[in-house]
Amino acid sequence: QPGESFTYRAAKRIELVLGNAGGLDITFNERPLEKFGISGQVVTVIFTPQGAEKTRRELPEPTQE
């Protein structure tokens, strides 16, 4: 929701699946990062001590019943 804030801590790795990559402001090690995608785009971001890496998350096609 707008205005919400979360803090995560890890020694080695954090993997986040962002459902709206363009709608988030992310700070990593006290530094703001650029947007990881456009509004509504789903991406996976992996944070390590070396930095952040974005990968595109491929969603499965919906099944028709």
PyMOL Python script that loads the backbone (N, CA, C, O; Angstrom):
from pymol import cmd

cmd.read_pdbstr("""\
ATOM      1  N   GLN A   1       0.834  -1.179   0.000  1.00  0.00           N
ATOM      2  CA  GLN A   1       0.000   0.000   0.000  1.00  0.00           C
ATOM      3  C   GLN A   1       0.880   1.245   0.000  1.00  0.00           C
ATOM      4  O   GLN A   1       1.996   1.212   0.520  1.00  0.00           O
ATOM      5  N   PRO A   2       0.396   2.334  -0.572  1.00  0.00           N
ATOM      6  CA  PRO A   2       1.169   3.573  -0.578  1.00  0.00           C
ATOM      7  C   PRO A   2       1.599   3.968   0.839  1.00  0.00           C
ATOM      8  O   PRO A   2       0.807   3.919   1.780  1.00  0.00           O
ATOM      9  N   GLY A   3       2.847   4.353   0.966  1.00  0.00           N
ATOM     10  CA  GLY A   3       3.381   4.799   2.242  1.00  0.00           C
ATOM     11  C   GLY A   3       3.929   3.705   3.134  1.00  0.00           C
ATOM     12  O   GLY A   3       4.547   4.006   4.156  1.00  0.00           O
ATOM     13  N   GLU A   4       3.723   2.435   2.779  1.00  0.00           N
ATOM     14  CA  GLU A   4       4.265   1.344   3.588  1.00  0.00           C
ATOM     15  C   GLU A   4       5.774   1.270   3.438  1.00  0.00           C
ATOM     16  O   GLU A   4       6.332   1.650   2.409  1.00  0.00           O
ATOM     17  N   SER A   5       6.419   0.780   4.472  1.00  0.00           N
ATOM     18  CA  SER A   5       7.867   0.643   4.466  1.00  0.00           C
ATOM     19  C   SER A   5       8.242  -0.690   5.110  1.00  0.00           C
ATOM     20  O   SER A   5       7.635  -1.102   6.099  1.00  0.00           O
ATOM     21  N   PHE A   6       9.244  -1.359   4.543  1.00  0.00           N
ATOM     22  CA  PHE A   6       9.732  -2.624   5.077  1.00  0.00           C
ATOM     23  C   PHE A   6      11.251  -2.578   5.125  1.00  0.00           C
ATOM     24  O   PHE A   6      11.890  -1.947   4.283  1.00  0.00           O
ATOM     25  N   THR A   7      11.818  -3.246   6.109  1.00  0.00           N
ATOM     26  CA  THR A   7      13.267  -3.362   6.226  1.00  0.00           C
ATOM     27  C   THR A   7      13.616  -4.840   6.289  1.00  0.00           C
ATOM     28  O   THR A   7      13.019  -5.594   7.058  1.00  0.00           O
ATOM     29  N   TYR A   8      14.589  -5.255   5.473  1.00  0.00           N
ATOM     30  CA  TYR A   8      15.062  -6.635   5.455  1.00  0.00           C
ATOM     31  C   TYR A   8      16.553  -6.622   5.737  1.00  0.00           C
ATOM     32  O   TYR A   8      17.269  -5.719   5.303  1.00  0.00           O
ATOM     33  N   ARG A   9      17.014  -7.618   6.460  1.00  0.00           N
ATOM     34  CA  ARG A   9      18.441  -7.763   6.750  1.00  0.00           C
ATOM     35  C   ARG A   9      18.846  -9.209   6.487  1.00  0.00           C
ATOM     36  O   ARG A   9      18.105 -10.144   6.790  1.00  0.00           O
ATOM     37  N   ALA A  10      20.029  -9.370   5.922  1.00  0.00           N
ATOM     38  CA  ALA A  10      20.562 -10.706   5.677  1.00  0.00           C
ATOM     39  C   ALA A  10      22.075 -10.621   5.589  1.00  0.00           C
ATOM     40  O   ALA A  10      22.632  -9.568   5.278  1.00  0.00           O
ATOM     41  N   ALA A  11      22.728 -11.724   5.861  1.00  0.00           N
ATOM     42  CA  ALA A  11      24.188 -11.763   5.776  1.00  0.00           C
ATOM     43  C   ALA A  11      24.662 -12.069   4.365  1.00  0.00           C
ATOM     44  O   ALA A  11      25.706 -11.574   3.937  1.00  0.00           O
ATOM     45  N   LYS A  12      23.889 -12.896   3.625  1.00  0.00           N
ATOM     46  CA  LYS A  12      24.367 -13.339   2.319  1.00  0.00           C
ATOM     47  C   LYS A  12      23.497 -12.931   1.150  1.00  0.00           C
ATOM     48  O   LYS A  12      24.011 -12.484   0.124  1.00  0.00           O
ATOM     49  N   ARG A  13      22.164 -13.078   1.286  1.00  0.00           N
ATOM     50  CA  ARG A  13      21.331 -12.898   0.094  1.00  0.00           C
ATOM     51  C   ARG A  13      19.874 -12.674   0.488  1.00  0.00           C
ATOM     52  O   ARG A  13      19.359 -13.282   1.426  1.00  0.00           O
ATOM     53  N   ILE A  14      19.231 -11.786  -0.256  1.00  0.00           N
ATOM     54  CA  ILE A  14      17.786 -11.584  -0.164  1.00  0.00           C
ATOM     55  C   ILE A  14      17.256 -11.619  -1.588  1.00  0.00           C
ATOM     56  O   ILE A  14      17.793 -10.948  -2.469  1.00  0.00           O
ATOM     57  N   GLU A  15      16.210 -12.395  -1.816  1.00  0.00           N
ATOM     58  CA  GLU A  15      15.578 -12.460  -3.129  1.00  0.00           C
ATOM     59  C   GLU A  15      14.135 -11.992  -2.984  1.00  0.00           C
ATOM     60  O   GLU A  15      13.352 -12.577  -2.236  1.00  0.00           O
ATOM     61  N   LEU A  16      13.793 -10.926  -3.713  1.00  0.00           N
ATOM     62  CA  LEU A  16      12.445 -10.368  -3.654  1.00  0.00           C
ATOM     63  C   LEU A  16      11.782 -10.473  -5.013  1.00  0.00           C
ATOM     64  O   LEU A  16      12.400 -10.184  -6.038  1.00  0.00           O
ATOM     65  N   VAL A  17      10.529 -10.883  -5.022  1.00  0.00           N
ATOM     66  CA  VAL A  17       9.724 -10.849  -6.239  1.00  0.00           C
ATOM     67  C   VAL A  17       8.854  -9.611  -6.123  1.00  0.00           C
ATOM     68  O   VAL A  17       8.015  -9.503  -5.228  1.00  0.00           O
ATOM     69  N   LEU A  18       9.069  -8.675  -7.046  1.00  0.00           N
ATOM     70  CA  LEU A  18       8.333  -7.416  -7.036  1.00  0.00           C
ATOM     71  C   LEU A  18       7.187  -7.502  -8.025  1.00  0.00           C
ATOM     72  O   LEU A  18       7.408  -7.750  -9.210  1.00  0.00           O
ATOM     73  N   GLY A  19       5.983  -7.305  -7.561  1.00  0.00           N
ATOM     74  CA  GLY A  19       4.807  -7.389  -8.432  1.00  0.00           C
ATOM     75  C   GLY A  19       4.518  -6.112  -9.166  1.00  0.00           C
ATOM     76  O   GLY A  19       3.729  -6.114 -10.111  1.00  0.00           O
ATOM     77  N   ASN A  20       5.130  -5.018  -8.765  1.00  0.00           N
ATOM     78  CA  ASN A  20       4.955  -3.724  -9.422  1.00  0.00           C
ATOM     79  C   ASN A  20       6.281  -2.990  -9.335  1.00  0.00           C
ATOM     80  O   ASN A  20       6.428  -2.041  -8.566  1.00  0.00           O
ATOM     81  N   ALA A  21       7.240  -3.436 -10.127  1.00  0.00           N
ATOM     82  CA  ALA A  21       8.614  -2.941 -10.028  1.00  0.00           C
ATOM     83  C   ALA A  21       8.729  -1.426 -10.182  1.00  0.00           C
ATOM     84  O   ALA A  21       9.605  -0.808  -9.577  1.00  0.00           O
ATOM     85  N   GLY A  22       7.871  -0.838 -10.971  1.00  0.00           N
ATOM     86  CA  GLY A  22       7.936   0.606 -11.178  1.00  0.00           C
ATOM     87  C   GLY A  22       7.294   1.412 -10.072  1.00  0.00           C
ATOM     88  O   GLY A  22       7.447   2.632 -10.027  1.00  0.00           O
ATOM     89  N   GLY A  23       6.583   0.757  -9.185  1.00  0.00           N
ATOM     90  CA  GLY A  23       5.875   1.459  -8.127  1.00  0.00           C
ATOM     91  C   GLY A  23       6.596   1.480  -6.799  1.00  0.00           C
ATOM     92  O   GLY A  23       6.036   1.927  -5.798  1.00  0.00           O
ATOM     93  N   LEU A  24       7.839   1.002  -6.770  1.00  0.00           N
ATOM     94  CA  LEU A  24       8.564   0.915  -5.505  1.00  0.00           C
ATOM     95  C   LEU A  24       9.782   1.819  -5.490  1.00  0.00           C
ATOM     96  O   LEU A  24      10.484   1.959  -6.491  1.00  0.00           O
ATOM     97  N   ASP A  25      10.018   2.424  -4.349  1.00  0.00           N
ATOM     98  CA  ASP A  25      11.261   3.143  -4.092  1.00  0.00           C
ATOM     99  C   ASP A  25      12.079   2.252  -3.170  1.00  0.00           C
ATOM    100  O   ASP A  25      11.649   1.943  -2.059  1.00  0.00           O
ATOM    101  N   ILE A  26      13.259   1.839  -3.628  1.00  0.00           N
ATOM    102  CA  ILE A  26      14.083   0.901  -2.871  1.00  0.00           C
ATOM    103  C   ILE A  26      15.400   1.564  -2.499  1.00  0.00           C
ATOM    104  O   ILE A  26      16.044   2.219  -3.319  1.00  0.00           O
ATOM    105  N   THR A  27      15.780   1.376  -1.245  1.00  0.00           N
ATOM    106  CA  THR A  27      17.071   1.847  -0.742  1.00  0.00           C
ATOM    107  C   THR A  27      17.873   0.620  -0.340  1.00  0.00           C
ATOM    108  O   THR A  27      17.371  -0.255   0.365  1.00  0.00           O
ATOM    109  N   PHE A  28      19.127   0.558  -0.794  1.00  0.00           N
ATOM    110  CA  PHE A  28      20.012  -0.577  -0.500  1.00  0.00           C
ATOM    111  C   PHE A  28      21.277  -0.038   0.144  1.00  0.00           C
ATOM    112  O   PHE A  28      21.983   0.777  -0.448  1.00  0.00           O
ATOM    113  N   ASN A  29      21.562  -0.493   1.358  1.00  0.00           N
ATOM    114  CA  ASN A  29      22.720   0.000   2.111  1.00  0.00           C
ATOM    115  C   ASN A  29      22.730   1.524   2.178  1.00  0.00           C
ATOM    116  O   ASN A  29      23.753   2.169   1.947  1.00  0.00           O
ATOM    117  N   GLU A  30      21.564   2.081   2.499  1.00  0.00           N
ATOM    118  CA  GLU A  30      21.355   3.521   2.697  1.00  0.00           C
ATOM    119  C   GLU A  30      21.492   4.351   1.424  1.00  0.00           C
ATOM    120  O   GLU A  30      21.653   5.569   1.504  1.00  0.00           O
ATOM    121  N   ARG A  31      21.431   3.721   0.256  1.00  0.00           N
ATOM    122  CA  ARG A  31      21.496   4.441  -1.019  1.00  0.00           C
ATOM    123  C   ARG A  31      20.250   4.130  -1.837  1.00  0.00           C
ATOM    124  O   ARG A  31      19.905   2.963  -2.023  1.00  0.00           O
ATOM    125  N   PRO A  32      19.575   5.164  -2.325  1.00  0.00           N
ATOM    126  CA  PRO A  32      18.399   4.909  -3.169  1.00  0.00           C
ATOM    127  C   PRO A  32      18.808   4.284  -4.504  1.00  0.00           C
ATOM    128  O   PRO A  32      19.820   4.665  -5.093  1.00  0.00           O
ATOM    129  N   LEU A  33      18.013   3.320  -4.974  1.00  0.00           N
ATOM    130  CA  LEU A  33      18.273   2.656  -6.251  1.00  0.00           C
ATOM    131  C   LEU A  33      17.274   3.145  -7.292  1.00  0.00           C
ATOM    132  O   LEU A  33      16.187   3.619  -6.962  1.00  0.00           O
ATOM    133  N   GLU A  34      17.668   3.019  -8.555  1.00  0.00           N
ATOM    134  CA  GLU A  34      16.746   3.343  -9.641  1.00  0.00           C
ATOM    135  C   GLU A  34      15.652   2.293  -9.686  1.00  0.00           C
ATOM    136  O   GLU A  34      15.808   1.202  -9.139  1.00  0.00           O
ATOM    137  N   LYS A  35      14.549   2.619 -10.335  1.00  0.00           N
ATOM    138  CA  LYS A  35      13.433   1.683 -10.465  1.00  0.00           C
ATOM    139  C   LYS A  35      13.914   0.421 -11.168  1.00  0.00           C
ATOM    140  O   LYS A  35      14.767   0.486 -12.053  1.00  0.00           O
ATOM    141  N   PHE A  36      13.373  -0.716 -10.779  1.00  0.00           N
ATOM    142  CA  PHE A  36      13.765  -1.995 -11.362  1.00  0.00           C
ATOM    143  C   PHE A  36      12.887  -2.385 -12.539  1.00  0.00           C
ATOM    144  O   PHE A  36      13.101  -3.439 -13.139  1.00  0.00           O
ATOM    145  N   GLY A  37      11.919  -1.574 -12.878  1.00  0.00           N
ATOM    146  CA  GLY A  37      11.037  -1.877 -14.001  1.00  0.00           C
ATOM    147  C   GLY A  37       9.980  -0.799 -14.135  1.00  0.00           C
ATOM    148  O   GLY A  37      10.045   0.253 -13.500  1.00  0.00           O
ATOM    149  N   ILE A  38       9.016  -1.091 -14.972  1.00  0.00           N
ATOM    150  CA  ILE A  38       7.932  -0.150 -15.203  1.00  0.00           C
ATOM    151  C   ILE A  38       6.727  -0.539 -14.339  1.00  0.00           C
ATOM    152  O   ILE A  38       6.699  -1.616 -13.743  1.00  0.00           O
ATOM    153  N   SER A  39       5.760   0.335 -14.282  1.00  0.00           N
ATOM    154  CA  SER A  39       4.567   0.092 -13.483  1.00  0.00           C
ATOM    155  C   SER A  39       3.894  -1.216 -13.895  1.00  0.00           C
ATOM    156  O   SER A  39       3.626  -1.438 -15.076  1.00  0.00           O
ATOM    157  N   GLY A  40       3.626  -2.070 -12.927  1.00  0.00           N
ATOM    158  CA  GLY A  40       2.965  -3.342 -13.177  1.00  0.00           C
ATOM    159  C   GLY A  40       3.877  -4.477 -13.595  1.00  0.00           C
ATOM    160  O   GLY A  40       3.425  -5.619 -13.676  1.00  0.00           O
ATOM    161  N   GLN A  41       5.133  -4.206 -13.860  1.00  0.00           N
ATOM    162  CA  GLN A  41       6.067  -5.252 -14.294  1.00  0.00           C
ATOM    163  C   GLN A  41       6.497  -6.111 -13.103  1.00  0.00           C
ATOM    164  O   GLN A  41       6.776  -5.593 -12.022  1.00  0.00           O
ATOM    165  N   VAL A  42       6.548  -7.414 -13.312  1.00  0.00           N
ATOM    166  CA  VAL A  42       6.991  -8.350 -12.278  1.00  0.00           C
ATOM    167  C   VAL A  42       8.449  -8.702 -12.535  1.00  0.00           C
ATOM    168  O   VAL A  42       8.799  -9.185 -13.612  1.00  0.00           O
ATOM    169  N   VAL A  43       9.295  -8.461 -11.546  1.00  0.00           N
ATOM    170  CA  VAL A  43      10.713  -8.809 -11.652  1.00  0.00           C
ATOM    171  C   VAL A  43      11.175  -9.427 -10.342  1.00  0.00           C
ATOM    172  O   VAL A  43      10.563  -9.221  -9.294  1.00  0.00           O
ATOM    173  N   THR A  44      12.251 -10.179 -10.415  1.00  0.00           N
ATOM    174  CA  THR A  44      12.913 -10.701  -9.224  1.00  0.00           C
ATOM    175  C   THR A  44      14.204  -9.921  -9.052  1.00  0.00           C
ATOM    176  O   THR A  44      14.964  -9.744 -10.004  1.00  0.00           O
ATOM    177  N   VAL A  45      14.448  -9.458  -7.840  1.00  0.00           N
ATOM    178  CA  VAL A  45      15.675  -8.729  -7.535  1.00  0.00           C
ATOM    179  C   VAL A  45      16.423  -9.508  -6.463  1.00  0.00           C
ATOM    180  O   VAL A  45      15.853  -9.883  -5.438  1.00  0.00           O
ATOM    181  N   ILE A  46      17.697  -9.744  -6.713  1.00  0.00           N
ATOM    182  CA  ILE A  46      18.549 -10.464  -5.772  1.00  0.00           C
ATOM    183  C   ILE A  46      19.558  -9.473  -5.199  1.00  0.00           C
ATOM    184  O   ILE A  46      20.313  -8.837  -5.935  1.00  0.00           O
ATOM    185  N   PHE A  47      19.555  -9.355  -3.879  1.00  0.00           N
ATOM    186  CA  PHE A  47      20.482  -8.472  -3.187  1.00  0.00           C
ATOM    187  C   PHE A  47      21.544  -9.317  -2.501  1.00  0.00           C
ATOM    188  O   PHE A  47      21.225 -10.268  -1.788  1.00  0.00           O
ATOM    189  N   THR A  48      22.810  -8.967  -2.719  1.00  0.00           N
ATOM    190  CA  THR A  48      23.944  -9.609  -2.069  1.00  0.00           C
ATOM    191  C   THR A  48      24.844  -8.508  -1.528  1.00  0.00           C
ATOM    192  O   THR A  48      24.611  -7.335  -1.820  1.00  0.00           O
ATOM    193  N   PRO A  49      25.865  -8.850  -0.750  1.00  0.00           N
ATOM    194  CA  PRO A  49      26.777  -7.802  -0.285  1.00  0.00           C
ATOM    195  C   PRO A  49      27.420  -7.020  -1.434  1.00  0.00           C
ATOM    196  O   PRO A  49      27.835  -5.878  -1.240  1.00  0.00           O
ATOM    197  N   GLN A  50      27.507  -7.618  -2.625  1.00  0.00           N
ATOM    198  CA  GLN A  50      28.124  -6.945  -3.766  1.00  0.00           C
ATOM    199  C   GLN A  50      27.177  -5.974  -4.471  1.00  0.00           C
ATOM    200  O   GLN A  50      27.641  -5.099  -5.203  1.00  0.00           O
ATOM    201  N   GLY A  51      25.885  -6.102  -4.274  1.00  0.00           N
ATOM    202  CA  GLY A  51      24.945  -5.202  -4.933  1.00  0.00           C
ATOM    203  C   GLY A  51      23.628  -5.891  -5.246  1.00  0.00           C
ATOM    204  O   GLY A  51      23.299  -6.929  -4.673  1.00  0.00           O
ATOM    205  N   ALA A  52      22.878  -5.290  -6.171  1.00  0.00           N
ATOM    206  CA  ALA A  52      21.563  -5.803  -6.553  1.00  0.00           C
ATOM    207  C   ALA A  52      21.575  -6.223  -8.014  1.00  0.00           C
ATOM    208  O   ALA A  52      22.206  -5.580  -8.853  1.00  0.00           O
ATOM    209  N   GLU A  53      20.867  -7.310  -8.308  1.00  0.00           N
ATOM    210  CA  GLU A  53      20.777  -7.833  -9.673  1.00  0.00           C
ATOM    211  C   GLU A  53      19.309  -8.105  -9.983  1.00  0.00           C
ATOM    212  O   GLU A  53      18.609  -8.749  -9.201  1.00  0.00           O
ATOM    213  N   LYS A  54      18.854  -7.614 -11.118  1.00  0.00           N
ATOM    214  CA  LYS A  54      17.463  -7.802 -11.531  1.00  0.00           C
ATOM    215  C   LYS A  54      17.376  -8.923 -12.549  1.00  0.00           C
ATOM    216  O   LYS A  54      18.199  -9.018 -13.459  1.00  0.00           O
ATOM    217  N   THR A  55      16.370  -9.769 -12.388  1.00  0.00           N
ATOM    218  CA  THR A  55      16.059 -10.779 -13.388  1.00  0.00           C
ATOM    219  C   THR A  55      14.576 -10.673 -13.688  1.00  0.00           C
ATOM    220  O   THR A  55      13.785 -10.361 -12.797  1.00  0.00           O
ATOM    221  N   ARG A  56      14.198 -10.921 -14.894  1.00  0.00           N
ATOM    222  CA  ARG A  56      12.779 -10.865 -15.239  1.00  0.00           C
ATOM    223  C   ARG A  56      12.109 -12.154 -14.784  1.00  0.00           C
ATOM    224  O   ARG A  56      12.629 -13.247 -15.006  1.00  0.00           O
ATOM    225  N   ARG A  57      10.997 -12.021 -14.170  1.00  0.00           N
ATOM    226  CA  ARG A  57      10.262 -13.196 -13.687  1.00  0.00           C
ATOM    227  C   ARG A  57       9.229 -13.569 -14.719  1.00  0.00           C
ATOM    228  O   ARG A  57       8.321 -12.793 -15.018  1.00  0.00           O
ATOM    229  N   GLU A  58       9.371 -14.751 -15.257  1.00  0.00           N
ATOM    230  CA  GLU A  58       8.423 -15.240 -16.243  1.00  0.00           C
ATOM    231  C   GLU A  58       7.280 -15.935 -15.523  1.00  0.00           C
ATOM    232  O   GLU A  58       7.496 -16.884 -14.769  1.00  0.00           O
ATOM    233  N   LEU A  59       6.082 -15.467 -15.753  1.00  0.00           N
ATOM    234  CA  LEU A  59       4.914 -16.072 -15.124  1.00  0.00           C
ATOM    235  C   LEU A  59       4.334 -17.139 -16.024  1.00  0.00           C
ATOM    236  O   LEU A  59       4.350 -16.985 -17.246  1.00  0.00           O
ATOM    237  N   PRO A  60       3.823 -18.217 -15.457  1.00  0.00           N
ATOM    238  CA  PRO A  60       3.226 -19.258 -16.287  1.00  0.00           C
ATOM    239  C   PRO A  60       1.963 -18.749 -16.964  1.00  0.00           C
ATOM    240  O   PRO A  60       1.262 -17.889 -16.431  1.00  0.00           O
ATOM    241  N   GLU A  61       1.683 -19.281 -18.127  1.00  0.00           N
ATOM    242  CA  GLU A  61       0.461 -18.927 -18.854  1.00  0.00           C
ATOM    243  C   GLU A  61      -0.736 -19.463 -18.067  1.00  0.00           C
ATOM    244  O   GLU A  61      -0.672 -20.564 -17.520  1.00  0.00           O
ATOM    245  N   PRO A  62      -1.824 -18.696 -18.006  1.00  0.00           N
ATOM    246  CA  PRO A  62      -3.006 -19.207 -17.319  1.00  0.00           C
ATOM    247  C   PRO A  62      -3.563 -20.443 -18.028  1.00  0.00           C
ATOM    248  O   PRO A  62      -3.546 -20.532 -19.255  1.00  0.00           O
ATOM    249  N   THR A  63      -4.045 -21.369 -17.249  1.00  0.00           N
ATOM    250  CA  THR A  63      -4.638 -22.574 -17.836  1.00  0.00           C
ATOM    251  C   THR A  63      -6.106 -22.313 -18.114  1.00  0.00           C
ATOM    252  O   THR A  63      -6.777 -21.590 -17.377  1.00  0.00           O
ATOM    253  N   GLN A  64      -6.583 -22.901 -19.169  1.00  0.00           N
ATOM    254  CA  GLN A  64      -8.000 -22.769 -19.527  1.00  0.00           C
ATOM    255  C   GLN A  64      -8.710 -24.040 -19.131  1.00  0.00           C
ATOM    256  O   GLN A  64      -8.305 -25.138 -19.512  1.00  0.00           O
ATOM    257  N   GLU A  65      -9.753 -23.888 -18.377  1.00  0.00           N
ATOM    258  CA  GLU A  65     -10.503 -25.067 -17.923  1.00  0.00           C
ATOM    259  C   GLU A  65     -11.854 -25.112 -18.559  1.00  0.00           C
ATOM    260  O   GLU A  65     -12.629 -26.032 -18.299  1.00  0.00           O
TER     261      GLU A  65
END
""", "prot")
cmd.dss("prot")
cmd.show_as("cartoon", "prot")
cmd.util.cbc("prot")
cmd.orient("prot")
